[in-house]
Amino acid sequence: MSERVTPPMHALPDGEAEISLVVRLPWEDVARLGQEAGRLAAQMQRPVTLDEAVSHRLRSARPGAASHARPAGEQPAAVASSGSVASLPRLSGTA
């Protein structure tokens, strides 16, 4: 019988939640995330981590999409279609 493992989740003071995951990505996707972090760092005028770049992209993918929980088994299109960064919606103004 396999054991179900739930990723650690923490409530944040600003009303959001933080979930820690381990994700295996091809180097090409890691490079894309680095480029995204570079663009975001230039825009924000400060260093940006890959984690922050991913969070920013997911938040800006569909405004309001995170405002409510989805029913069990339902996944956003970007997650259901593929595990690669290339499948994530692009930010406006990026190539």
C-alpha contacts under 8 A as a table, 3 or more apart, distances in Angstrom:
res1	aa1	res2	aa2	distance
7	P	19	I	6.50
7	P	20	S	6.01
7	P	21	L	6.28
8	P	19	I	5.79
8	P	20	S	5.68
8	P	21	L	7.96
9	M	17	A	6.75
9	M	18	E	5.54
9	M	19	I	4.48
9	M	20	S	6.68
10	H	17	A	5.60
10	H	18	E	5.13
10	H	19	I	6.59
11	A	15	G	6.99
11	A	16	E	6.27
11	A	17	A	4.53
11	A	18	E	6.42
12	L	15	G	5.67
12	L	16	E	5.34
12	L	17	A	5.47
12	L	18	E	6.95
13	P	16	E	7.28
25	L	29	D	6.18
25	L	30	V	6.66
25	L	83	G	7.91
25	L	84	S	6.92
26	P	29	D	5.50
26	P	30	V	6.63
26	P	84	S	7.98
27	W	30	V	4.95
27	W	31	A	6.16
28	E	31	A	5.08
28	E	32	R	6.36
29	D	32	R	4.97
29	D	33	L	6.24
29	D	84	S	6.55
29	D	85	V	5.48
29	D	86	A	7.02
30	V	33	L	5.04
30	V	34	G	6.24
31	A	34	G	4.94
31	A	35	Q	6.31
32	R	35	Q	5.03
32	R	36	E	6.18
32	R	85	V	7.34
33	L	36	E	4.93
33	L	37	A	6.09
33	L	50	L	6.17
33	L	53	A	6.81
33	L	54	V	7.09
33	L	85	V	7.48
34	G	37	A	5.00
34	G	38	G	6.16
34	G	50	L	6.37
35	Q	38	G	4.98
35	Q	39	R	6.27
36	E	39	R	5.17
36	E	40	L	6.15
36	E	53	A	6.17
37	A	40	L	5.06
37	A	41	A	5.93
37	A	48	V	5.66
37	A	49	T	6.41
37	A	50	L	5.91
37	A	52	E	7.57
37	A	53	A	4.98
38	G	41	A	5.05
38	G	42	A	6.22
38	G	48	V	7.28
39	R	42	A	5.23
39	R	43	Q	6.26
40	L	43	Q	5.00
40	L	44	M	6.00
40	L	48	V	6.90
40	L	53	A	6.96
41	A	44	M	5.09
41	A	45	Q	5.57
41	A	46	R	5.21
41	A	47	P	5.24
41	A	48	V	5.27
42	A	45	Q	5.10
42	A	46	R	6.97
48	V	52	E	6.22
48	V	53	A	6.80
49	T	52	E	5.16
49	T	53	A	6.31
50	L	53	A	4.97
50	L	54	V	6.20
51	D	54	V	5.25
51	D	55	S	6.21
52	E	55	S	5.04
52	E	56	H	6.01
53	A	56	H	5.13
53	A	57	R	6.17
54	V	57	R	5.17
54	V	58	L	6.14
55	S	58	L	5.20
55	S	59	R	6.07
56	H	59	R	5.18
56	H	60	S	6.09
57	R	60	S	5.21
57	R	61	A	5.92
57	R	88	L	7.83
57	R	89	P	7.72
57	R	90	R	7.59
57	R	91	L	6.75
58	L	61	A	5.19
58	L	62	R	7.75
58	L	88	L	7.64
59	R	62	R	6.86
59	R	63	P	7.06
59	R	66	A	7.44
60	S	63	P	6.02
60	S	91	L	6.97
61	A	88	L	7.56
61	A	89	P	5.52
61	A	90	R	7.12
61	A	91	L	6.91
62	R	65	A	5.44
63	P	66	A	7.69
64	G	67	S	5.14
65	A	68	H	7.08
66	A	69	A	6.99
70	R	74	E	6.11
70	R	75	Q	7.39
71	P	74	E	5.71
75	Q	79	V	6.43
75	Q	80	A	5.88
76	P	79	V	5.54
76	P	80	A	6.22
77	A	80	A	5.10
77	A	81	S	5.84
78	A	81	S	5.63
78	A	82	S	6.57
78	A	83	G	7.82
78	A	87	S	5.75
78	A	88	L	5.39
78	A	89	P	7.31
79	V	82	S	5.82
79	V	83	G	6.08
80	A	83	G	7.70
81	S	87	S	7.38
82	S	87	S	6.25
83	G	87	S	7.35
84	S	87	S	5.64
84	S	88	L	7.46
85	V	88	L	5.38
86	A	89	P	7.89
90	R	94	T	6.70
90	R	95	A	7.84
91	L	94	T	5.78
